[in-house]
Amino acid sequence: MLVSAKEMLAKARDGKYAVGQFNINNLEWTKSVLLTAEELKSPVILGVSEGAGKYMTGFKTVAAMVKAMIEELGITVPVALHLDHGSYEGCYKCIEAGFSSIMFDGSHYPIDENVAKTQELVKICEEKGLSLEAEVGSIGGEEDGVVGLGECADPAECKMVADLGVTMLAAGIGNIHGKYPENWPGLRFDVLEAIKKEVGDMPLVLHGGTGIPEDMIKKAISLGVAKINVNTECQLSFAEATRKYIEAGKDLEGKGFDPRKLLAPGAEAIKQTVKEKMELFGSVGKA
């Protein structure tokens, strides 16, 4: 069932586990994530970047696909359809399209403008029963053309945004999108602890969940992280499985070129990646 992320994240925060957000790019991605969540009885968040939404012909197409797939597959676990790193304009488009959750990434604005735009969206989301994620401090790496240097968030600014009544807060603590470089110094837990002290029970979000060591993931969860985003790892596992299929010549055997067969190994690889992450995050059986 399609729901906002508010209740699932409150439960995760109190239960000291995290709900995974797995970005979707097409039907195969969506199907793999939903089936795995149902199998493991885990709540799940489907993340859609503005670039992925455009690739799938628009947010209305995405929302219709997800709602129909939940019904056709008999999915019973809580599912949130969430805009990832949304622009101000993108948030309104997703609200209109029928998303159950949105993220407004105002981290690149001056803090006063970030606060003003976030405050406006808080009111609308409350009226419509949607969950809202805000961001303070940039996430390193590149996401849909937006490049962040990975600046750590200011705990005082985090409190300003959290006090607006957002559902969850993404705060930069040295995390980055994409693959982590070998010389990455790790998450700044001192910053995370300072933020937690300022925002209290606000569920925190860790972007760039691909490649962070398991011990860091678990420590972050213990310090208030209730939502962890994974995208690159699913892309990598899909690509590797597809490459092996083609290099083995499977696409040349019989009707191995049929896209339903060609994409099947990648779809199965995504399921395995999602399963591993849900087990690590502790959300299995929490639906």
MIMI-530132 format. One line per field, with one value per residue (C-alpha): residue in three letters; y, z, x. Coordinates in Angstrom, 3 decimals. Layout:
<atoms>
r: (Ala:...)
north: (Y:...)
up: (Z:...)
east: (X:...)
</atoms>
This chain:
<atoms>
r: (Met:Leu:Val:Ser:Ala:Lys:Glu:Met:Leu:Ala:Lys:Ala:Arg:Asp:Gly:Lys:Tyr:Ala:Val:Gly:Gln:Phe:Asn:Ile:Asn:Asn:Leu:Glu:Trp:Thr:Lys:Ser:Val:Leu:Leu:Thr:Ala:Glu:Glu:Leu:Lys:Ser:Pro:Val:Ile:Leu:Gly:Val:Ser:Glu:Gly:Ala:Gly:Lys:Tyr:Met:Thr:Gly:Phe:Lys:Thr:Val:Ala:Ala:Met:Val:Lys:Ala:Met:Ile:Glu:Glu:Leu:Gly:Ile:Thr:Val:Pro:Val:Ala:Leu:His:Leu:Asp:His:Gly:Ser:Tyr:Glu:Gly:Cys:Tyr:Lys:Cys:Ile:Glu:Ala:Gly:Phe:Ser:Ser:Ile:Met:Phe:Asp:Gly:Ser:His:Tyr:Pro:Ile:Asp:Glu:Asn:Val:Ala:Lys:Thr:Gln:Glu:Leu:Val:Lys:Ile:Cys:Glu:Glu:Lys:Gly:Leu:Ser:Leu:Glu:Ala:Glu:Val:Gly:Ser:Ile:Gly:Gly:Glu:Glu:Asp:Gly:Val:Val:Gly:Leu:Gly:Glu:Cys:Ala:Asp:Pro:Ala:Glu:Cys:Lys:Met:Val:Ala:Asp:Leu:Gly:Val:Thr:Met:Leu:Ala:Ala:Gly:Ile:Gly:Asn:Ile:His:Gly:Lys:Tyr:Pro:Glu:Asn:Trp:Pro:Gly:Leu:Arg:Phe:Asp:Val:Leu:Glu:Ala:Ile:Lys:Lys:Glu:Val:Gly:Asp:Met:Pro:Leu:Val:Leu:His:Gly:Gly:Thr:Gly:Ile:Pro:Glu:Asp:Met:Ile:Lys:Lys:Ala:Ile:Ser:Leu:Gly:Val:Ala:Lys:Ile:Asn:Val:Asn:Thr:Glu:Cys:Gln:Leu:Ser:Phe:Ala:Glu:Ala:Thr:Arg:Lys:Tyr:Ile:Glu:Ala:Gly:Lys:Asp:Leu:Glu:Gly:Lys:Gly:Phe:Asp:Pro:Arg:Lys:Leu:Leu:Ala:Pro:Gly:Ala:Glu:Ala:Ile:Lys:Gln:Thr:Val:Lys:Glu:Lys:Met:Glu:Leu:Phe:Gly:Ser:Val:Gly:Lys:Ala)
north: (0.000:3.505:5.635:8.608:7.849:9.513:6.483:4.056:6.431:7.119:3.354:2.996:5.792:4.249:0.722:1.721:0.513:2.289:2.101:1.868:4.216:2.439:4.581:3.277:3.891:1.664:-1.157:-3.793:-1.725:-1.056:-4.664:-5.987:-3.602:-4.180:-7.983:-8.027:-5.750:-7.998:-11.166:-9.728:-7.955:-4.689:-1.168:0.497:3.876:4.119:7.094:8.945:11.634:14.327:12.848:9.375:10.846:12.536:9.320:7.454:10.128:12.045:11.845:10.957:7.905:6.865:7.281:5.355:2.535:2.209:2.271:-0.307:-2.530:-2.522:-3.732:-6.268:-7.808:-7.895:-5.824:-5.519:-3.790:0.010:1.695:5.381:6.939:9.692:12.493:12.454:15.746:17.641:21.207:23.667:23.238:19.478:19.155:20.704:18.445:15.339:16.514:16.901:13.537:11.617:10.935:10.134:11.786:14.487:15.839:19.508:19.980:23.619:23.038:25.117:28.171:30.623:29.252:31.913:30.985:27.283:27.881:30.000:27.515:24.543:26.242:26.735:23.072:21.920:23.526:21.934:18.483:18.637:19.488:16.554:14.014:13.726:13.341:15.931:15.608:18.694:19.036:21.129:20.958:19.431:15.774:15.237:13.973:14.484:13.865:14.816:17.456:19.014:18.771:18.939:19.290:17.390:20.293:19.253:20.722:23.426:21.949:25.325:25.507:21.929:22.987:25.920:23.590:20.790:23.235:23.972:20.622:18.556:14.773:13.987:15.806:15.025:16.597:16.440:14.571:13.797:11.398:11.489:10.196:7.505:5.467:6.535:7.278:5.231:8.261:9.032:9.948:8.501:9.880:12.742:11.236:14.257:16.383:13.802:13.785:17.591:17.617:14.978:17.082:20.052:18.304:15.788:13.006:14.155:11.109:11.743:10.677:9.339:9.899:8.097:4.729:2.834:1.771:3.024:0.339:-1.709:-0.554:3.079:2.313:0.707:3.559:6.116:4.272:4.263:8.046:8.736:7.878:6.275:6.408:5.383:5.972:3.399:3.902:3.390:-0.092:-1.306:0.206:-1.531:-4.936:-4.644:-3.732:-6.545:-9.217:-7.965:-7.863:-11.466:-12.593:-10.989:-11.982:-15.574:-15.355:-16.041:-13.399:-15.460:-18.699:-19.313:-16.213:-14.945:-11.551:-11.168:-8.194:-10.191:-12.673:-10.148:-7.981:-10.845:-11.402:-7.693:-7.638:-10.615:-8.892:-5.845:-8.096:-9.503:-6.044:-4.768:-7.855:-7.338:-3.689:-4.375:-6.967:-4.518:-1.693:-3.928:-3.362:-7.030:-8.102:-4.555:-4.002)
up: (0.000:-0.858:2.247:3.433:5.069:8.355:10.317:8.973:9.882:13.360:13.948:12.567:14.785:17.887:16.913:16.090:12.509:9.157:6.180:2.829:-0.026:-3.272:-6.375:-9.332:-13.006:-14.844:-14.457:-13.705:-10.909:-9.340:-9.558:-8.032:-5.065:-4.356:-4.541:-2.212:0.303:0.273:0.638:3.624:5.103:5.163:4.692:1.708:0.029:-3.745:-4.659:-7.941:-9.010:-11.389:-14.080:-13.607:-13.612:-16.935:-18.315:-17.405:-19.333:-16.267:-12.634:-13.475:-15.379:-12.434:-9.876:-12.033:-12.586:-8.901:-7.743:-10.337:-9.587:-5.856:-6.666:-9.349:-7.288:-4.111:-2.123:1.494:3.094:3.500:0.380:0.043:-3.388:-2.796:-4.891:-4.426:-4.388:-5.704:-6.923:-5.729:-9.010:-9.026:-5.608:-6.864:-9.918:-7.719:-5.332:-8.325:-9.778:-6.639:-4.890:-1.184:-0.124:-1.437:-0.794:-1.277:-1.651:-0.767:0.431:-2.412:-1.399:1.346:4.601:4.795:1.348:2.144:5.273:3.454:0.635:2.995:5.273:2.340:1.369:4.971:4.979:1.692:2.680:5.998:4.197:1.803:4.267:2.558:4.203:3.504:3.573:3.729:3.347:5.041:3.979:0.628:-0.190:-2.073:-5.617:-8.480:-8.601:-11.736:-12.651:-9.185:-7.803:-4.070:-2.369:0.701:3.140:6.608:7.803:10.464:13.466:14.182:10.625:10.951:13.964:12.023:9.309:11.657:13.684:10.600:11.008:8.261:8.520:8.086:7.623:5.336:6.674:5.088:7.319:4.779:2.722:-1.096:-4.049:-6.252:-5.476:-2.509:-3.331:-1.634:0.363:1.716:5.406:6.510:8.062:10.531:13.554:15.667:13.331:13.363:17.165:17.260:14.789:16.763:19.897:18.125:16.311:18.984:17.697:14.078:11.850:9.998:6.448:5.160:1.440:-0.524:1.163:-1.445:-0.201:3.372:5.640:7.645:11.006:9.983:8.803:12.129:14.121:12.058:12.775:16.504:16.310:14.792:11.083:10.144:6.331:4.121:0.370:-2.058:-5.804:-7.224:-5.726:-7.520:-10.762:-10.363:-9.550:-12.468:-14.866:-13.688:-14.025:-17.456:-18.613:-17.511:-19.372:-22.605:-22.283:-21.770:-25.064:-23.430:-25.624:-28.666:-27.389:-28.542:-27.719:-25.172:-26.825:-25.619:-23.211:-20.644:-20.596:-21.212:-18.242:-15.887:-14.430:-13.649:-12.012:-9.843:-8.909:-7.723:-5.539:-3.890:-3.313:-1.809:0.417:1.716:2.484:4.237:6.411:7.216:7.968:10.254:8.529:7.787:9.418:10.468:8.023)
east: (0.000:1.206:1.704:3.700:7.031:6.104:4.907:7.509:10.348:8.978:8.911:12.434:13.736:12.183:13.247:16.830:16.772:16.586:14.247:15.989:15.226:16.006:15.946:13.958:14.707:12.240:9.721:12.371:13.915:10.508:9.366:12.592:12.459:8.766:9.003:12.005:10.302:7.242:9.337:11.226:8.201:10.088:8.775:10.399:10.802:10.975:13.151:12.695:15.139:13.949:16.193:14.707:11.216:11.909:13.420:10.218:8.239:7.043:6.024:2.410:3.620:5.795:3.010:0.528:3.022:3.886:0.257:-0.777:2.222:1.470:-2.041:-1.101:1.720:-0.343:2.158:1.041:4.052:4.144:5.557:6.378:6.873:9.403:10.882:14.652:16.592:13.623:13.691:11.071:9.170:9.664:8.059:4.836:4.820:5.149:2.455:0.138:1.207:0.249:3.554:3.185:6.447:8.760:12.223:12.940:16.680:17.220:20.774:22.230:20.181:21.152:19.713:16.991:15.696:15.954:13.865:11.252:10.681:10.704:8.165:5.821:6.079:5.556:2.119:1.087:2.373:0.550:-2.693:-2.291:-0.864:2.510:5.900:8.586:12.367:14.575:18.334:21.002:24.649:25.526:25.966:29.221:29.370:26.927:23.188:21.240:23.774:23.905:27.432:28.028:31.366:30.235:30.183:29.091:25.830:25.686:23.799:22.188:20.854:19.601:17.569:16.095:14.824:13.767:11.698:9.597:7.898:9.517:9.196:12.882:16.149:19.082:22.264:25.686:28.146:30.865:28.756:28.800:26.802:28.284:31.389:33.498:37.154:39.858:41.020:37.536:37.994:34.641:31.481:31.748:30.048:30.954:28.838:26.032:26.005:25.894:22.994:21.111:21.508:19.911:17.047:16.007:13.729:13.741:14.443:17.709:18.551:21.860:22.339:25.044:24.513:26.542:29.956:29.775:31.315:28.814:30.135:29.619:26.089:25.219:26.744:24.840:21.590:22.392:22.802:19.392:19.595:16.264:16.433:19.336:19.462:20.860:21.096:24.585:24.954:21.832:23.102:26.451:24.946:22.508:25.313:27.590:24.914:23.891:27.515:28.089:24.955:26.112:29.769:28.662:26.779:23.420:21.792:22.742:21.189:17.629:15.615:18.111:17.909:14.307:14.468:12.527:15.404:18.171:17.157:16.280:19.799:20.122:16.711:17.668:20.932:18.997:16.839:19.961:21.422:18.172:17.942:21.482:20.783:17.477:19.192:21.996:19.595:17.516:14.158:13.392:10.128:9.261:6.388)
</atoms>
